[in-house]
Amino acid sequence: MSVEKDLETVEWDVGEEGHITVDNSECVDCEEKPCLHLCPAQCFDYQEEREGGIYFSYEHCIECGSCMVFCANDPDRGAVSWTKPDGGKGVEYDLG
């Protein structure tokens, strides 16, 4: 089964405000832009008209923490700020 197919089984209760923010000014000097390739939910997109080119959409985030590994914890990057979604909001997994 593909990641895309797996994501079709996930449900979200999307909060009013994003639990992840991206400081696009930090993305300007990032040549690799790992966020475009390593986010399993494909929440990051490249849009040339944006500063740094990165657009982030939190609505389908699966809260896996990948962005914390490839960006927020990298001393040369650090564009991503992550917090827990508002209580009861975010991804809903069914373990049945």
Backbone torsions as a table, in degrees:
resi	resn	phi	psi	omega
1	MET	NA	140.2	-179.0
2	SER	-85.0	163.0	177.2
3	VAL	-60.1	-41.9	-180.0
4	GLU	-59.6	-41.9	179.6
5	LYS	-67.2	-42.2	177.6
6	ASP	-60.6	-40.2	-178.2
7	LEU	-67.1	-21.3	177.3
8	GLU	-67.0	-19.0	-178.4
9	THR	-92.2	-4.3	-176.9
10	VAL	-91.5	143.2	176.1
11	GLU	-117.9	152.0	-179.5
12	TRP	-127.7	145.6	166.9
13	ASP	-115.7	92.0	-169.4
14	VAL	-74.9	128.4	177.7
15	GLY	-77.7	166.1	179.6
16	GLU	-65.8	-35.7	-177.4
17	GLU	-120.1	146.5	-179.8
18	GLY	-68.8	142.8	177.5
19	HIS	-90.8	-7.6	176.4
20	ILE	-126.8	134.1	174.2
21	THR	-125.2	153.6	-179.6
22	VAL	-124.0	124.6	175.9
23	ASP	-87.2	95.5	-174.9
24	ASN	-60.2	-23.5	178.7
25	SER	-65.0	-26.9	176.8
26	GLU	-75.1	-19.9	-176.8
27	CYS	-82.3	-15.9	-175.7
28	VAL	-57.3	-45.1	-176.7
29	ASP	-90.1	0.6	-179.8
30	CYS	-84.2	109.0	-177.3
31	GLU	-79.2	-37.9	-174.3
32	GLU	-75.4	-33.1	-175.9
33	LYS	45.6	61.2	-177.4
34	PRO	-60.5	-25.2	-179.3
35	CYS	-58.0	-31.6	-178.8
36	LEU	-70.7	-20.2	-174.2
37	HIS	-114.2	-21.7	-171.0
38	LEU	-106.2	-11.1	177.8
39	CYS	-77.7	114.7	-176.8
40	PRO	-64.7	-25.2	179.8
41	ALA	-92.1	0.1	178.8
42	GLN	54.6	46.9	179.8
43	CYS	-78.6	-16.0	-179.7
44	PHE	-100.8	140.4	-179.5
45	ASP	-139.6	151.2	177.6
46	TYR	-96.1	125.8	176.6
47	GLN	-133.5	108.0	-172.3
48	GLU	-54.4	-33.3	-176.7
49	GLU	-72.7	-12.7	178.7
50	ARG	-86.8	146.8	173.8
51	GLU	-60.2	129.1	-178.7
52	GLY	78.8	-12.9	175.5
53	GLY	79.7	-4.7	-173.0
54	ILE	-100.3	130.1	171.9
55	TYR	-115.9	133.6	179.6
56	PHE	-120.7	133.3	177.7
57	SER	-120.7	112.0	-174.2
58	TYR	-80.3	-14.0	-170.5
59	GLU	-58.5	-31.3	-179.7
60	HIS	-111.9	22.2	177.6
61	CYS	-66.0	135.3	178.8
62	ILE	-98.7	9.7	175.0
63	GLU	55.5	39.0	-177.8
64	CYS	-81.6	-20.9	179.4
65	GLY	87.7	3.9	-180.0
66	SER	-56.3	-41.8	-178.1
67	CYS	-64.0	-27.8	176.4
68	MET	-68.2	-31.4	-179.2
69	VAL	-79.2	-48.0	-173.5
70	PHE	-88.3	-7.5	179.5
71	CYS	-136.2	-62.0	-171.7
72	ALA	-60.4	-33.5	-179.3
73	ASN	-91.1	0.1	179.5
74	ASP	-88.9	117.7	-177.1
75	PRO	-61.9	-20.9	178.8
76	ASP	-87.2	-7.6	-178.3
77	ARG	-120.4	-100.0	177.6
78	GLY	77.9	31.1	-179.8
79	ALA	-82.2	-19.7	-174.2
80	VAL	-97.3	131.8	171.7
81	SER	-117.3	126.6	-173.4
82	TRP	-122.7	132.4	171.7
83	THR	-133.3	167.7	176.5
84	LYS	-72.2	145.7	175.9
85	PRO	-63.1	160.2	175.4
86	ASP	-52.6	149.1	-177.8
87	GLY	-46.8	125.6	178.3
88	GLY	81.2	-2.0	-178.7
89	LYS	-103.5	167.6	176.8
90	GLY	105.3	-155.9	-175.7
91	VAL	-74.3	145.5	178.0
92	GLU	-124.2	116.4	179.3
93	TYR	-99.7	138.1	174.9
94	ASP	-107.8	113.7	-175.5
95	LEU	-94.2	34.6	-178.0
96	GLY	-102.9	NA	NA
